[in-house]
Amino acid sequence: MSRSLCRCDSPTGSKITRRDFCGVMAAGTVGLFAAPTIVSARNLNDRLNIAIIGAGGRGRGNTGGVASENIVALSDAHEPSMAAAGDRFPQARQERDFRKLFDRPQDFDAVVISTGERTHALATMMALKEKKHVYCEKPLTHSVWEARQVRLAAAEAQVATQMGIQIHAGENYRRVVEVIGSGAIGPVREVHIWNSRAWGWQSPEAAERHGDIVRVTERPEEEQPVPAGLDWDLWLGPAPYRPFHSVYFPGPKWYRWWDFGGGTMSDLGSHFIDLAFWALKLDYPRTIQASGPPPHPELAPASMQATYEFGARGDRAPVQMTWYQGENKPEIWTEGGIPRWGAGHLFIGDQGMLLSDYGKYVLLPEDKFQDFQPPEPTLPRVASIYADWINGCKTGSPTIADFEYAGWLTESNHLGNVAFRLGKKIEWDAEQLACPNAPEAAALLRREYRAGWELPV
């Protein structure tokens, strides 16, 4: 059943009432929400048949993460990348156009998606419609609307899903979630999250200062020859056509262009905002306000910040969460009130603070917590995010970053970009999937698709 932009449907297609919606918001268990019951009849010793969509770039690492299973199909718009993967898995069927893989869905049980985010949603939805297990690299989708459709389709498909936020499986994140949950610093009402990557629209001087290899401020007018082996039309996917230029490919240079990605906000936000979302059991923001340079019509900014207001959830306090990227940093960081880590999270509670990054955490002020005894572990430990997903595919066990959790996280991250691009504080009605005070946001919540690349909703 088709789901419109201003409607929030249940997996069965019936309209979700506000009471139903709030009930879902309060249903958090291990992670953010109760996981669906996944039907699986596989033996743990069976090997999954996996199709790889996006074999180059990030796809090489993701393929390696699941190489213990049967890699039976490969797809990539870049022939040299697919050929390299084919050398490793010579028995695998090869298709440049991933849509053709689904002409024979019986060939595989699961898919791993590592394309650019512009095609994440289409590849994921095609897999979910065929009841295939899905591992999708972060960010889950290109837009807010796509994130909602993917989340609902995953709930309906009842398969094992996982977003590729590998650090979510790490020990440090789990300890932070457990320490916050133990009440060590009291109720947390404020959290600051920052990352110093400065890729995107900025002055040439700033690009030089931050080591950004793509020093571009406008869309190139000239057309360059398409590299040998690259199907440019397939690479573009659902994005509007534009001539080839090396500012888009090779490498992750494309991610700073709005037509292809969401910049650092949605990319690294998937990793860093994840911890706050998880530890504080966040759901959806009520308002979002962003600041930075004047919004560029085509390029995501290198430096910006966005402040989210989350309402009270049961016995949990309201939370103000601020994201900073590039040169932007929290005031307490700038003034030397905390160690100046290049990236991190600062949870501010009624009884103290917790500062963390990917691999470590510290309670502040340190003298107050010198005798602190960490709580006993309460969260399950997993070998890797890949092993967790494979186990979910075979046993039906809930996965740690499924599309129920990742869908809400992705929506929230994209809303930071929406507020930035509109240049105003926006109110968010999660049920209606709309900004009541900014109807012009609709054009940024859902993209127009090129013919043949529409989502099957």
MIDREN-831403 format. One line per 3 residues: number of its first residue (from 1); their letters; for each residue x negated, y, z of C-alpha. Coordinates in pm, 1 decimal, always signed. Layout:
! MIDREN-831403
NUM) a) X/Y/Z | ...;
This chain:
! MIDREN-831403
1) msr) +0.0/+0.0/+0.0 | -136.9/+341.0/-95.0 | -225.5/+564.0/+198.5;
4) slc) -204.4/+938.1/+142.7 | -445.8/+1193.7/+286.4 | -200.1/+1331.7/+537.9;
7) rcd) -83.3/+999.8/+669.6 | -234.3/+754.0/+916.5 | -106.1/+403.3/+844.6;
10) spt) -140.3/+88.3/+1046.3 | -303.9/-213.8/+883.0 | +44.7/-349.0/+814.5;
13) gsk) +144.9/-32.0/+632.6 | +386.3/+96.9/+897.7 | +351.9/+453.3/+1022.6;
16) itr) +150.5/+485.4/+1344.5 | +332.9/+695.3/+1600.8 | +145.7/+934.1/+1829.4;
19) rdf) +212.7/+695.6/+2119.4 | +70.2/+403.9/+1919.4 | -228.2/+612.9/+1816.5;
22) cgv) -308.1/+715.4/+2174.2 | -275.7/+353.8/+2279.6 | -539.2/+255.1/+2024.4;
25) maa) -762.3/+534.5/+2153.6 | -750.8/+386.4/+2503.7 | -818.6/+29.4/+2394.4;
28) gtv) -1198.0/+33.0/+2416.8 | -1372.0/-287.4/+2527.2 | -1732.1/-380.9/+2439.6;
31) glf) -1814.2/-83.6/+2216.0 | -1531.9/+156.0/+2138.0 | -1222.3/-40.9/+2042.5;
34) aap) -1094.2/-393.6/+2070.8 | -1228.5/-596.9/+1780.6 | -983.8/-774.6/+1550.5;
37) tiv) -954.0/-1150.5/+1558.3 | -1175.0/-1271.4/+1276.2 | -1083.4/-1595.8/+1110.2;
40) sar) -1388.2/-1815.1/+1045.7 | -1429.6/-2186.7/+1002.3 | -1799.6/-2202.5/+922.4;
43) nln) -2049.9/-2419.0/+1102.6 | -2342.0/-2228.6/+1256.1 | -2579.1/-2441.7/+1050.5;
46) drl) -2406.4/-2350.6/+724.4 | -2573.2/-2083.3/+516.7 | -2369.3/-1793.7/+392.1;
49) nia) -2362.2/-1714.7/+21.1 | -2442.3/-1343.5/+7.8 | -2419.1/-1090.1/-275.2;
52) iig) -2661.4/-796.5/-256.9 | -2526.1/-463.4/-384.6 | -2820.3/-225.6/-407.0;
55) agg) -3142.4/-427.8/-419.0 | -3399.3/-147.8/-419.1 | -3490.0/+116.4/-162.5;
58) rgr) -3311.0/+46.3/+165.1 | -3175.9/-267.2/+1.2 | -3516.2/-435.1/+23.2;
61) gnt) -3512.5/-414.9/+401.2 | -3149.4/-517.2/+432.9 | -3200.9/-812.8/+200.6;
64) ggv) -3494.4/-918.8/+411.8 | -3272.4/-903.0/+718.3 | -3034.7/-1162.7/+574.8;
67) ase) -3283.8/-1368.6/+372.0 | -3228.5/-1669.3/+599.0 | -2898.7/-1716.3/+413.9;
70) niv) -2833.6/-1793.8/+45.2 | -2880.8/-1484.4/-173.0 | -2661.3/-1578.0/-468.1;
73) als) -2606.3/-1247.2/-649.1 | -2794.9/-921.5/-701.3 | -2682.8/-586.4/-835.6;
76) dah) -2867.9/-261.3/-891.5 | -2837.9/+19.9/-1145.7 | -3220.4/+32.2/-1155.3;
79) eps) -3345.6/-267.1/-1352.7 | -3700.1/-270.6/-1202.9 | -3553.8/-287.5/-850.9;
82) maa) -3325.0/-573.6/-948.5 | -3608.1/-753.4/-1126.3 | -3825.7/-733.9/-815.0;
85) agd) -3545.3/-883.2/-607.2 | -3487.2/-1142.8/-876.7 | -3847.7/-1255.5/-851.0;
88) rfp) -3785.0/-1330.7/-484.6 | -3445.1/-1492.0/-540.6 | -3464.8/-1641.0/-892.3;
91) qar) -3149.1/-1845.3/-849.0 | -2934.4/-1534.9/-789.7 | -2695.5/-1409.0/-1054.9;
94) qer) -2778.0/-1053.3/-1167.7 | -2533.4/-776.2/-1259.5 | -2625.3/-412.5/-1308.6;
97) dfr) -2268.1/-301.4/-1240.9 | -2165.4/-425.0/-895.3 | -1799.1/-412.8/-994.7;
100) klf) -1861.2/-712.2/-1222.3 | -1965.6/-923.8/-923.9 | -1601.3/-928.2/-821.5;
103) drp) -1502.0/-1096.0/-1146.9 | -1621.7/-1413.9/-970.8 | -1558.6/-1354.0/-599.0;
106) qdf) -1556.5/-1726.9/-534.2 | -1934.8/-1723.8/-576.3 | -2003.6/-1554.8/-243.1;
109) dav) -1880.8/-1529.6/+115.6 | -2026.1/-1191.8/+211.0 | -2183.1/-876.0/+68.4;
112) vis) -2463.7/-648.0/+182.2 | -2425.6/-292.3/+49.6 | -2731.0/-66.8/+29.8;
115) tge) -2646.1/+173.5/-250.6 | -2626.3/+549.1/-200.9 | -2332.0/+648.7/+14.4;
118) rth) -2134.0/+778.0/-284.4 | -2054.4/+415.7/-376.9 | -2035.3/+263.1/-27.4;
121) ala) -1657.9/+288.9/+1.3 | -1577.4/+138.9/-340.0 | -1810.4/-157.8/-297.0;
124) tmm) -1681.5/-212.6/+57.1 | -1314.8/-189.5/-38.2 | -1359.0/-431.9/-329.2;
127) alk) -1518.5/-678.8/-88.9 | -1253.8/-634.8/+180.0 | -974.5/-684.4/-71.6;
130) ekk) -1133.2/-1023.4/-149.1 | -1164.2/-1101.8/+225.3 | -1544.0/-1098.9/+212.4;
133) hvy) -1758.2/-1021.3/+515.0 | -1933.7/-686.7/+472.4 | -2257.7/-531.9/+594.7;
136) cek) -2280.0/-170.2/+474.9 | -2572.1/+64.9/+522.8 | -2505.3/+391.0/+705.1;
139) plt) -2330.0/+624.0/+662.0 | -2029.5/+403.7/+602.3 | -1867.7/+633.6/+345.8;
142) hsv) -1902.9/+961.0/+157.8 | -1595.0/+1128.1/+307.8 | -1354.0/+1136.4/+600.1;
145) wea) -1069.4/+992.7/+394.1 | -1284.6/+703.8/+275.6 | -1386.3/+623.2/+632.9;
148) rqv) -1020.8/+596.6/+732.0 | -934.0/+372.6/+437.4 | -1227.8/+141.9/+505.1;
151) rla) -1145.5/+114.0/+874.3 | -783.0/+23.3/+804.7 | -873.4/-219.7/+525.9;
154) aae) -1123.9/-396.2/+752.7 | -860.9/-441.7/+1021.6 | -629.9/-592.7/+761.8;
157) aqv) -894.9/-819.5/+608.4 | -994.0/-973.2/+946.0 | -1353.5/-1040.7/+839.3;
160) atq) -1689.1/-969.5/+1001.9 | -1807.2/-614.7/+933.0 | -2115.0/-420.5/+1036.2;
163) mgi) -2255.7/-75.0/+962.4 | -2632.3/-63.9/+927.1 | -2730.6/+133.5/+1236.3;
166) qih) -3013.5/-96.8/+1331.0 | -3113.5/+87.9/+1649.4 | -2767.0/+7.8/+1789.9;
169) age) -2901.5/-342.6/+1850.5 | -3205.3/-218.4/+2042.7 | -3268.5/-256.5/+2414.0;
172) nyr) -3312.1/+114.7/+2490.9 | -2971.0/+218.2/+2359.6 | -2811.1/-58.0/+2563.3;
175) rvv) -2987.0/+51.9/+2879.3 | -2875.9/+411.5/+2826.4 | -2514.1/+300.3/+2780.6;
178) evi) -2538.3/+91.2/+3097.8 | -2701.0/+369.2/+3301.9 | -2443.9/+626.6/+3190.2;
181) gsg) -2166.4/+377.5/+3259.7 | -2299.6/+309.5/+3608.6 | -2231.4/+670.8/+3706.1;
184) aig) -2599.3/+742.4/+3776.8 | -2565.9/+1104.7/+3664.2 | -2195.1/+1137.6/+3737.9;
187) pvr) -1926.2/+1226.2/+3486.2 | -2081.4/+1355.8/+3163.1 | -1913.3/+1665.6/+3022.9;
190) evh) -2185.5/+1788.0/+2787.9 | -2429.0/+1617.7/+2550.6 | -2687.4/+1762.7/+2311.1;
193) iwn) -2833.3/+1560.9/+2022.4 | -3111.2/+1680.6/+1794.2 | -3336.9/+1564.0/+1513.3;
196) sra) -3618.7/+1766.1/+1357.9 | -3587.9/+1637.6/+1000.9 | -3552.7/+1944.9/+779.2;
199) wgw) -3453.2/+1817.5/+435.9 | -3206.5/+2016.6/+230.7 | -3127.3/+2370.2/+129.6;
202) qsp) -3381.7/+2611.5/+274.0 | -3637.0/+2864.4/+161.9 | -3947.3/+2737.6/-21.5;
205) eaa) -4151.4/+2859.5/+274.8 | -3944.8/+2652.5/+518.5 | -3966.9/+2350.3/+288.6;
208) erh) -4344.7/+2385.7/+287.2 | -4347.7/+2418.4/+665.1 | -4141.3/+2103.4/+715.8;
211) gdi) -4296.8/+1890.1/+445.7 | -3979.7/+1862.7/+235.5 | -4095.8/+1739.0/-102.9;
214) vrv) -3780.4/+1864.4/-277.4 | -3811.8/+2241.3/-288.4 | -3498.0/+2324.6/-479.4;
217) ter) -3234.1/+2588.9/-413.8 | -3005.9/+2544.1/-715.9 | -2893.3/+2267.5/-949.6;
220) pee) -3149.6/+2225.1/-1228.4 | -3021.5/+2337.6/-1567.0 | -3261.5/+2133.6/-1778.3;
223) eqp) -3209.8/+1767.6/-1859.3 | -3498.9/+1526.6/-1816.8 | -3539.7/+1186.6/-1982.1;
226) vpa) -3374.5/+905.9/-1786.0 | -3644.5/+672.6/-1647.6 | -3680.0/+339.2/-1822.4;
229) gld) -3452.2/+78.4/-1671.1 | -3217.9/+320.6/-1494.1 | -2849.2/+316.2/-1590.7;
232) wdl) -2775.5/+679.1/-1504.6 | -2399.4/+648.1/-1547.0 | -2383.9/+356.4/-1303.8;
235) wlg) -2616.4/+535.9/-1062.1 | -2378.3/+834.7/-1054.1 | -2085.2/+608.8/-971.9;
238) pap) -1778.4/+807.5/-861.8 | -1966.9/+1139.7/-853.9 | -1904.8/+1398.8/-1128.6;
241) yrp) -2133.8/+1360.9/-1426.5 | -2451.1/+1568.6/-1441.9 | -2766.2/+1530.8/-1653.0;
244) fhs) -3054.4/+1335.1/-1507.6 | -3327.2/+1519.9/-1319.3 | -3602.6/+1397.9/-1090.6;
247) vyf) -3463.6/+1603.4/-798.0 | -3206.5/+1323.2/-759.0 | -3406.5/+1007.6/-831.1;
250) pgp) -3622.9/+818.2/-735.6 | -3615.6/+800.9/-357.6 | -3362.5/+945.6/-111.9;
253) kwy) -3373.6/+1294.1/-265.1 | -3009.5/+1262.8/-374.3 | -2878.2/+1265.7/-16.7;
256) rww) -2902.1/+1645.5/+18.4 | -2656.4/+1704.5/-270.2 | -2290.4/+1716.7/-164.2;
259) dfg) -2179.4/+1518.6/-469.9 | -2394.9/+1225.8/-358.4 | -2433.2/+1247.1/+19.2;
262) ggt) -2383.5/+1444.8/+337.6 | -2737.5/+1545.8/+421.4 | -2893.0/+1485.0/+760.6;
265) msd) -2563.3/+1533.7/+945.6 | -2408.8/+1211.2/+818.4 | -2734.8/+1023.1/+760.2;
268) lgs) -2933.4/+1054.2/+1082.3 | -2618.0/+1147.3/+1269.9 | -2513.0/+786.1/+1214.9;
271) hfi) -2808.8/+678.9/+1428.5 | -2828.2/+953.4/+1688.9 | -2464.5/+1047.1/+1747.6;
274) dla) -2398.2/+673.6/+1773.2 | -2546.9/+665.9/+2124.0 | -2324.8/+946.0/+2256.6;
277) fwa) -2019.0/+792.6/+2089.6 | -2095.2/+458.3/+2248.6 | -2204.9/+568.3/+2595.6;
280) lkl) -1919.9/+818.2/+2641.7 | -1654.7/+608.5/+2461.7 | -1567.7/+897.5/+2232.4;
283) dyp) -1290.4/+869.3/+1979.5 | -1202.6/+1172.1/+1766.8 | -1282.8/+1541.8/+1817.2;
286) rti) -1010.5/+1798.6/+1875.5 | -1212.9/+2088.5/+1733.8 | -1542.4/+2129.5/+1548.2;
289) qas) -1743.6/+2447.1/+1493.6 | -2070.2/+2462.7/+1299.2 | -2333.5/+2725.9/+1233.5;
292) gpp) -2641.3/+2767.4/+1018.4 | -2731.1/+2935.8/+690.0 | -2454.5/+3043.9/+453.7;
295) php) -2297.5/+2726.6/+309.8 | -2431.1/+2630.2/-30.8 | -2177.0/+2495.5/-280.1;
298) ela) -2398.6/+2205.0/-387.0 | -2668.6/+2143.1/-125.8 | -2650.5/+2030.7/+237.4;
301) pas) -2852.8/+2247.9/+475.0 | -3189.4/+2152.5/+618.9 | -3111.6/+2321.0/+952.0;
304) mqa) -2770.8/+2361.8/+1118.2 | -2573.6/+2265.4/+1425.7 | -2218.6/+2154.3/+1502.1;
307) tye) -2027.8/+2154.3/+1830.7 | -1746.1/+1906.1/+1888.7 | -1483.4/+1917.4/+2163.0;
310) fga) -1347.3/+1579.2/+2269.2 | -1046.7/+1562.3/+2498.7 | -1009.9/+1365.2/+2820.8;
313) rgd) -965.4/+992.6/+2764.6 | -799.0/+813.2/+3054.7 | -1021.6/+872.4/+3357.3;
316) rap) -1305.7/+1006.0/+3139.3 | -1380.3/+1377.3/+3137.1 | -1354.9/+1599.6/+2829.3;
319) vqm) -1687.8/+1620.5/+2646.7 | -1859.1/+1894.1/+2449.0 | -2109.3/+1740.8/+2206.5;
322) twy) -2351.3/+1949.6/+2000.0 | -2560.6/+1821.0/+1711.0 | -2874.9/+2005.8/+1597.4;
325) qge) -3093.1/+1934.1/+1294.5 | -3410.0/+2080.0/+1146.6 | -3522.6/+2395.2/+1320.7;
328) nkp) -3215.8/+2418.0/+1544.7 | -3260.7/+2294.3/+1902.8 | -3068.9/+2315.4/+2232.4;
331) eiw) -3137.4/+2626.5/+2440.6 | -3262.1/+2416.7/+2733.1 | -3517.2/+2257.0/+2495.7;
334) teg) -3629.5/+2591.5/+2355.2 | -3674.1/+2739.0/+2704.4 | -3877.5/+2440.2/+2825.3;
337) gip) -3616.2/+2312.1/+3067.7 | -3670.3/+1956.7/+2941.6 | -3956.0/+1778.4/+2763.2;
340) rwg) -3966.1/+1893.4/+2400.5 | -3916.9/+1564.4/+2224.8 | -3884.6/+1596.6/+1848.3;
343) agh) -3556.9/+1406.1/+1853.0 | -3332.8/+1302.8/+2135.8 | -3012.4/+1301.9/+2333.1;
346) lfi) -2952.9/+1499.9/+2651.5 | -2658.6/+1380.8/+2860.4 | -2565.9/+1640.0/+3123.8;
349) gdq) -2368.8/+1496.6/+3414.1 | -2235.1/+1641.1/+3736.1 | -2521.0/+1480.3/+3930.0;
352) gml) -2815.8/+1495.6/+3690.0 | -2930.5/+1453.8/+3330.4 | -3048.5/+1168.9/+3109.9;
355) lsd) -3288.9/+1236.4/+2822.8 | -3338.3/+963.5/+2562.5 | -3452.2/+886.6/+2211.9;
358) ygk) -3474.2/+563.2/+2012.7 | -3720.0/+390.8/+2242.2 | -3716.9/+547.3/+2590.1;
361) yvl) -3511.8/+737.2/+2845.0 | -3577.2/+938.4/+3160.0 | -3348.0/+1068.9/+3433.5;
364) lpe) -3386.3/+1437.5/+3524.2 | -3489.3/+1598.0/+3747.0 | -3741.4/+1319.3/+3790.5;
367) dkf) -3803.1/+1381.4/+4160.9 | -3435.0/+1331.9/+4234.7 | -3432.4/+993.4/+4060.7;
370) qdf) -3773.9/+859.7/+4163.1 | -3610.3/+582.5/+4367.3 | -3340.8/+508.6/+4109.2;
373) qpp) -3265.3/+139.8/+4057.6 | -3123.7/+69.0/+3710.4 | -2796.7/-126.1/+3702.1;
376) ept) -2785.2/-490.4/+3609.5 | -2733.5/-546.5/+3233.8 | -2368.9/-567.5/+3133.3;
379) lpr) -2383.5/-551.7/+2753.2 | -2467.5/-851.5/+2535.3 | -2814.3/-858.5/+2380.7;
382) vas) -2865.5/-951.5/+2015.9 | -3177.0/-1041.8/+1818.1 | -3099.8/-787.0/+1545.4;
385) iya) -2804.4/-617.7/+1384.7 | -2836.4/-864.5/+1095.1 | -2835.0/-1168.9/+1321.1;
388) dwi) -2531.2/-1029.6/+1500.4 | -2343.2/-982.6/+1172.4 | -2436.3/-1327.5/+1042.7;
391) ngc) -2317.1/-1479.4/+1369.1 | -1991.3/-1288.4/+1335.7 | -1944.0/-1417.2/+982.4;
394) ktg) -1990.0/-1776.7/+1094.9 | -1814.6/-1778.2/+1432.1 | -1559.5/-1497.6/+1426.2;
397) spt) -1732.9/-1328.1/+1719.6 | -1696.5/-947.2/+1735.8 | -1992.5/-757.6/+1592.2;
400) iad) -2159.3/-467.1/+1770.2 | -2106.8/-196.4/+1505.3 | -1799.6/-312.3/+1318.2;
403) fey) -1597.3/-87.7/+1090.2 | -1346.0/-13.4/+1365.7 | -1621.2/+157.4/+1564.1;
406) agw) -1820.6/+279.4/+1263.7 | -1511.8/+422.6/+1095.6 | -1440.7/+663.8/+1379.8;
409) lte) -1808.3/+754.8/+1416.6 | -1835.9/+824.1/+1043.8 | -1520.8/+1037.9/+1039.4;
412) snh) -1655.3/+1248.0/+1323.5 | -1993.9/+1298.5/+1160.0 | -1842.6/+1405.2/+830.3;
415) lgn) -1622.0/+1656.2/+1010.8 | -1936.0/+1841.6/+1120.5 | -2015.0/+1900.0/+754.1;
418) vaf) -1655.5/+2001.6/+682.2 | -1668.4/+2268.2/+954.1 | -2005.9/+2389.0/+827.7;
421) rlg) -1892.5/+2415.2/+465.8 | -1574.7/+2600.7/+561.5 | -1763.9/+2841.2/+786.2;
424) kki) -1497.1/+2834.0/+1057.2 | -1390.8/+2644.6/+1366.9 | -1151.2/+2371.1/+1260.9;
427) ewd) -883.6/+2188.5/+1452.0 | -854.9/+1817.1/+1380.1 | -531.7/+1619.7/+1372.4;
430) aeq) -661.1/+1263.8/+1355.7 | -316.0/+1114.3/+1312.7 | -233.4/+1326.5/+1010.8;
433) lac) -591.9/+1327.2/+880.8 | -580.1/+1702.9/+838.5 | -699.9/+2036.4/+978.2;
436) pna) -384.9/+2227.6/+1080.7 | -563.9/+2563.8/+1090.4 | -756.8/+2504.3/+767.7;
439) pea) -549.1/+2348.0/+488.9 | -836.1/+2428.7/+252.1 | -1028.1/+2146.7/+423.7;
442) aal) -829.0/+1893.0/+220.2 | -1067.1/+1930.1/-74.3 | -1360.5/+1835.3/+150.4;
445) lrr) -1188.6/+1544.3/+324.6 | -1128.6/+1349.9/+4.1 | -1320.7/+1364.7/-320.8;
448) eyr) -1205.8/+1342.1/-681.4 | -1323.7/+1019.7/-848.2 | -1447.4/+963.4/-1198.9;
451) agw) -1227.4/+731.9/-1400.3 | -1299.9/+369.5/-1317.7 | -1444.5/+447.7/-974.7;
454) elp) -1128.5/+504.1/-771.9 | -1082.1/+328.0/-437.3 | -842.4/+29.5/-445.7;
457) v) -615.7/+134.4/-156.7;
